[in-house]
Amino acid sequence: MQLPAKKTPLSKRQIPTLLGLGILIVSLVAGVLLFGEGTGVFAPRATPQTTPKNVKVTNVTDKSFTVSFYTDEATNGFVKYGTTENSLKNQVNDDRDQLSGSVGSYQLHHITVRGLTPATTYYYVLGTASSSRFDNNGAPFSVKTGPVLSGAPPLNKTVYGTVVTEAGAPAEGSIVYVLSTAMAEMSSLVKSSGSWAVSLSSARTSDGSNWAALTDDTTLNIIIQGVDPSKASIFSTTVAEAQPVPEVTLGHIPAPKTAEEVAQEATTQEETSTATGGGLDDLLTQLGDEAESSALEEEATTSSVLNLATVSETEKPVVTSEPVIQGVAAPGVTVTVEVHSDGNIAEAVVADQDGNFTLDIAALSKQLDSGEHTVTYSYTDPDTGEQVSRTQSFLVADASGQLAQAGTETTSFGSGSPFPVPSPAPTPTPTPTAQSTESAIISTDSGVYQSGSVENTIALMVGGVFFIAAGAWSWWLAKEVKES
């Protein structure tokens, strides 16, 4: 006689299952605490090495402003901003990243926010790889854009020069600050060639309410801050003597011009003005880079066509505000053309059977502001599958034929001091504090992203494997109990 199978009490069958569910719940809670954004043990933390220091606002206009700061080690930097304190949804990266389309690591950060509304207060926080919210002691920083000024700006004058390290190499990545009692503060990055330029054509008064009244005799205080905080050059000069500033070696002040050099410059300018009616001399002065003189002498007139196939990457051709951009790629490929300006232009065009492509800015109902811009075109080579890309700088003249230097068309009536300077010195802003450790995915206008921390990714993978194993173990226990 077969005895009926002994049934396992319901309570005994449920205990292992409940135990497994309990382990899963505990694991999920632990995952949130360990890996959760902003609060987790393994979440990115603000470190002293990547915390912004010496925050400074410069180049404030009716539609833009620049934030610069320093970090002890090289890292990416960005600004999150908006018109309300609790809604900082817009993000912009370093000026160099905006031009290159990729995210870089720097110690001196120079970030320009563009496309803003005049006479409007904007709130912003700073971000680096370790945190996306460095603020002003618990509250966002704020800056108010200037009003739209009536009347024509003063005749353009550009102060410019070159900076080298003590080893004689270009001091790329340094920042030049230009201060004066007659105008609001301005700044510019030192380029890879060591050159820098600050256009005074849009200089405003300290409160931004009017154009600055500058003459050749106006005194300028110039601070050139190197990537190494201990390397800085601080000196005073006049507008006339800063066209150009004699070459500066970081940590030293430039030698004053001799009487012979001043006389020679005056003679050269007079001869050039006589030969060209003054027009070319104005253009050369505004460019702020003597290396570009030869290119302008060959092409003193403004062109309506920017042919990328006929200019070298070191040239900066002068074009109208609605240029026709031409280039050469592989036949039949789709070419992405991006013009980096206040409002970036990105269009896809198809190269013809000869590989020629064209982008007509006027046909897009767009217009470029006067100053320096860059255009990048890229496509995939159909033969090799490799990405081909080229970036070219060019200058846009305004209706009068005058130029403004890119990245320096703005003025400053913000506050803050980047590094200790002699009197007169601007009022420093408080050092930002990290109020949140939320992680961020850094993006650029071109859609290039920077990945997160490798350590965090590994930790998340380990946690995921643990959760899967715990779930499988719970299922196995439940199955065994059911079969018994």
Secondary structure, DSSP 4 states (H G I P E B T S, - for coil): -PPPPPPPPHHHHHHHHHHHHHHHHHHHHHHHHHH-TTTSTTS----GGGS-EEEEEE---SS-EEEEEEEEEEE-EEEEEESBTTB--EEEE-HHHHHHSS---EEEEEEEE-SPPTT-EEEEEEEETTEEEEEBTTB-EEEEPPPPPPSPPPPP-EEEEEEE-TTSSB-TT-EEEEEETTEEEEEEE--TTSEEEEE-TT-B-TTSSSB----TT-EEEEEEE-SSTT-EEEEEEETGGGTTPPPEETTSPPPPPPHHHHHHHHHHHHHHHHHHTTHHHHHHHHHT-GGGHHHHHH--SPEEEEETTSS-TT---EEEEEEEEEEE-STT-EEEEEEESSS-EEEEEE--TTSEEEEETGGGT--PPSEEEEEEEEEE-TTT--EEEEEEEEEE--TTS----TT-S--------SS--PSS-PPPPPPPEE-------EE-TT--EE---HHHHHHHHHHHHHHHHHHHHHHHHHHHHHH-
